[in-house]
């Protein structure tokens, strides 16, 4: 492999790694042996695909391979981004706790924009209805305790396209 040092102190991905990422980034084929099908499409062995993906995972260049369910089709119609005004000295620690709750799908720190936007911790929750989202927000509030000075819930009104980074493989890569 032709590898260069990357920003993580590890080797950068090569052209073959890019082809594997490009072949898998939109999802795995829904077949009994998805990695074998990907490998065949790339002219590789299944073992080589799995070895390279494992390496990319260990290096932090891919974060996960998983199923992304359509929560609307599963009956979760209420989506609430809970926003919290947390003391700066505790937002990292408490964000880890909130992000670890099994019903929180996204949790991150964001900058405040005072005086209109005091919130610095965001946590996305889904429910079958708004009452369920609000009950989950109460559970988050219990975790945050007195460190939470204010909060709100922003409900989704429409679905937007959600995708992560997409690599394109072209000539010379």
N, C-alpha and C positions, 0 to 999 in steps of 0.2 A: 504494500500500500504506500502511496505517496502522501505522507502526512506532514502538515506544518503545525507549528505551535499555535494554539488558539488562545482566546481571551480568558479561558478558564484554566490555563496552565496545562491544558491537555492538547492532544493532536486535533487539528481541524478535520472536518469531514472531507473525504475525497469524492470524486465524481460518481463512483459506485454507491457510496453511502447516500449521496443526493438522489440518485435514481431510486433507491429503496424508500427513502422518505417520501419522494414524490408519488411513488406507487401505493403508499399506505396512508398518506395524510388525509385523504377524504373518507377513509374508512376501509375496513377489511372486507373482502368479498364474503357474502353469506353462503359459504360452502363448508363442507365438513373439514377440509384441510386448507384454510385460507393462505397460510404461509407457503405451502407447496404451490398453490396457484400463482401467487406473486412471484415466487422463485422461477417458475416455468416461464412466466411472462418476461422476466429479466434475463433469462438464460443462465440462471444460477441454481445451485442446490438449495434445498430448504434449509439445510444446516448452515450454509453461508449466510442466508438472510437472517436467520435467528441469531447467529453469532454476532453479526454486525449490529443488529438492533439491540442486542444485549449490551454491546460496547457503548453504543450511543446513549442508552439508558444510564449506564454506570457513569458516563461522563457528564450527564445532565443535559445532553443535547436534545433528547426527547424526554418528556416528563412522564408520559403514561400512554398506555394503549387500553382503551376501554369502550364500553357501550355508552352511548349518549341517548337516553330514552326521550321520547317526545312526551313531556309532562302534560301537555294539553290532552293528548290522546289517552293518557292514563287517568284523566279526571281532575288534574290539578289546574284549576282555572284562575286562581288568584296568585299573583306573583308580587311580592312586596320586597322592595329594597329597604331594609331597616337602616336608618342613619342615626348615629350616636355622637354626642359631644362628650368626649372622654379626655380626661387630664392627659396632657402630652407625656408625662413621665410614666404613665401606665398603659398607653394605647398599644404598644407592642406586646406586652405580657397578656393583656386582656383580649387583644385580637387573636392571639394563639388559642386561648380558651374558647372564644366564640367560634372561630373557624373549625374547632374540633367537635362542635355539636353536630350530631348526625343529621339534623334537618337543615343545616346551613350549607348552601351549595357554593357560595362565593363569599369570601371575607377579605377585605383589604383596607388599608389606610389611604386616606386622600387628604389633600390640603384643605384647610378652612378658607373661607372668603368672608371674613367679618365685615360689617355686622350682620349681613343678610344670610350667611351660610356658616354656622358654627360647627358643623359636623365633620368629624375626622375619621370615623370608623364606619364602614359600610358592611352589611351582612345580608345576603339575599336568601329569602325563604319562599317556599311555595306551599300553597294549601288548596284544598278543594273549594274553599270560599274565604272571604275576608276574615271571618271569625277565627278560622284555623290559623291564618297568618298572624292575627293579633295575639292569639294564645301562644304562638311560638315566639313572638316579640316579647311577651311577658317572661318567658323562660330565659331569653337573652338578658332582659333587664335584671333578672335574679342573679345571673352570673356577674354582671357588671356592677351591681350594687350601687353604692354611693359614688363610685367613680364616674357614673353617667350623670351629666348635668342636664341634658336635654335629649330628646329623640323625636323621630318622626318615621312614618312609613310612606314610601313612594310606590304607588301601585302601577303596574304596567297597564297601558291602554291598548297596545298593539304589539305584534311580534315583529322584531327586526331580524334580519339575517345575522347569524352568529357564526363566525369562523375565526380560526386562529391564523397564524402565519402560514402561507402556502409557498413552498419552493416551486420554482419552474425550472425544469431541466431543458436546456437548449444545447445547441452546438458548442463544442469546446468545453463542456462540463463533464 
